[in-house]
Amino acid sequence: MDEIKQILEHAFDNIDPTHDQMIRHLHRANQIAKRALQFGHHPFGCILVGPDNEVILIDQGNVDVVNHAESMLARVAYTNFSSEYLWRCTLYTTFEPCVMCAGTLYWANIGRLVFGATEKRLLELTGNSETNPTLDIPCRYVFEHGQKNIKVWGPFPEVEKEFIELHKGFWK
């Protein structure tokens, strides 16, 4: 019985999300960003999806300039799931995680990341904003300097326009 349980626990270990799953989950993350905007926060959202690439475990919108959606989600996930389990999960986020969030993702041991639009694209939207002084450092660069092989997919041009719509007018 223990052998069957172990096989089932790791059945999805090496199954990457499909393109359709990525797009569907990115749309869900954007719904969370819309919710954050309704509460007056920066319009960023993310979700954590389990190893089966279907079950949404946690969602999180942006709170403020220190409590970004991705870093808050990663902290909550780390306190509720084992590192081994999180390594098989995927974090979906509307925009590429900043350096702080990429680092938090790394330390939380979340093994996969999917983002809709780049940090560079965000900088084009925000400009020199005091409320979001964007660090133009790609998350892949951060991960390349670590010791974990975090898988990253993004950007996705087919969702970028929709994600940018939430930001139009917000940063002015």
N, C-alpha and C positions, 0 to 999 in steps of 0.2 A: 504493500500500500504506500509506503514512504517513497518508493521508486516512482510510482505513478504520480504522486503529488509533486515530486521534484521535476519530472518531465513536463507536467502541466504548468508549473510555475515559470519554466523557461521556454515555453512553446513559442513565444513571440520575440525571443532575444535578438534575432538577426533579421527581423522583418522590418524594412524601412517603410515609411508611409508612402502611399501612391500619390501621384500628382493630384488626383481628384480629392483624396483625403486632405492633402495639404491646403488646397484652395478652400475646401469646405470649412476646415478649422481656422484658417485665416479670416474668413468671413465671420465666424463666431467671435474671434478675438476683436474684430472691428465693432461688433455689437457691444462688447464690454467697453471699448473706447468711447462709443456713443453714450453709454451710461455714465462714464467718468465725466464726460463733457456736460451732461445734464446736471451733475453735482458741482459744476464749476471748476473741475480739475482739468489739467492738460489732457487732450484726447488721445490717450494711449491705452491699449488693452492687451491682455495676454491670457492664455489658457495653458494648462498642463494636461496632456493626454497620456493615458496609460500605455503600456507596452503593446496592447492589442491594436493601437492606432485608432481607436474609436471612443473609448470611455473618457469623458472629461472629468478629471479629478478635482481641479481647482480653477477658478477664474479670478482675475484681479485687474482692476483699473488703476490708473495713476492716482496718487494721492497728493504729492507735492514734489518739490525739486530734489528732495532727499529720498523720498519714499516712492521710487518709480515702480510701475506695475511689475516688471520682471524681477526686480530684487525683492520686493515684498512677497511675490508668489514663491520664489526660490526659498526664502527663509521659512515660510509656512510649510512648504513641501518637505524641507529638510527635517522639520520637527515632527512630521507626521508619517514619513515613509523612510524605509531603510535606504542607505546609499546604493545598495545593489539594485533595489527596485527602481530608484530614480535614474540610474544609469540607462535603463531600458525605456524611459519615458521621453516624451518630446514636448518642448515648450514652443508654443506658437505665439508670435507677437506681431503687432501691426508694423512697427518700425524696428530696424536693427537695434539690438541692445547697445547702450552706451558702454563705456569702459567699466563703470561701476557695476552695471547689471551683468555684463559678460563675466566679470570676476566673481560675482555672487553665484551665477549659474555654474561656473567652474567649481567653486568650493562646495556648492550644494550637491555636486555630482550628477547633474542632469545631463544625460549623454547625447541628446539631439535637440537641435534648434531649427525652427523655420520662421523666417521673417518676410514681411510683405515688401517694404521699401527700405532703402539704405539710410544710414545716418547722414551721408552726404546729401541725399535728397531732403532730409529733414532740415539740414543747415540752410539749404536754399529757401525753404519755407519760413524758417524762423528769423533768418538774418542774424544780426548782432543783438539778440534779445536778452535782456537782463533776467527774464524769467526762465530762459532755457539757453544758457550759454553752451551750445553744443560743442562737444569734443569730437573732432572729425578723425576718429580712430576706428577702423573697422573691427568688428568683433572677431573676425577670422585672425586678424593680427594678434589680438590678445590671446586667443586659444593656441596659436602657433608657438607662443612663448611659454606654454605650460607643458605638462607631462601627460595630459589626457587627450585622447583622440576624439574630441567632440565633433559629431557630424553636424554640418550646417548646410541648409538650403535657403536660397534667397539671393536677390530679390525676385519678385514675381510681377512683371509688368502688367499682367491682366487684372491685378487687384490694386495696383498703385494709385490709379486715378480715384477710385472709391475712397481709399484711405486718406488721400490728400484733401478731399472735399471737407472732411471734418476739421482740417487745420486752416482752411482758407478763412481769413478774417480773425482767427483766434489770436494770432501773434502780432496783430497790428495795434 
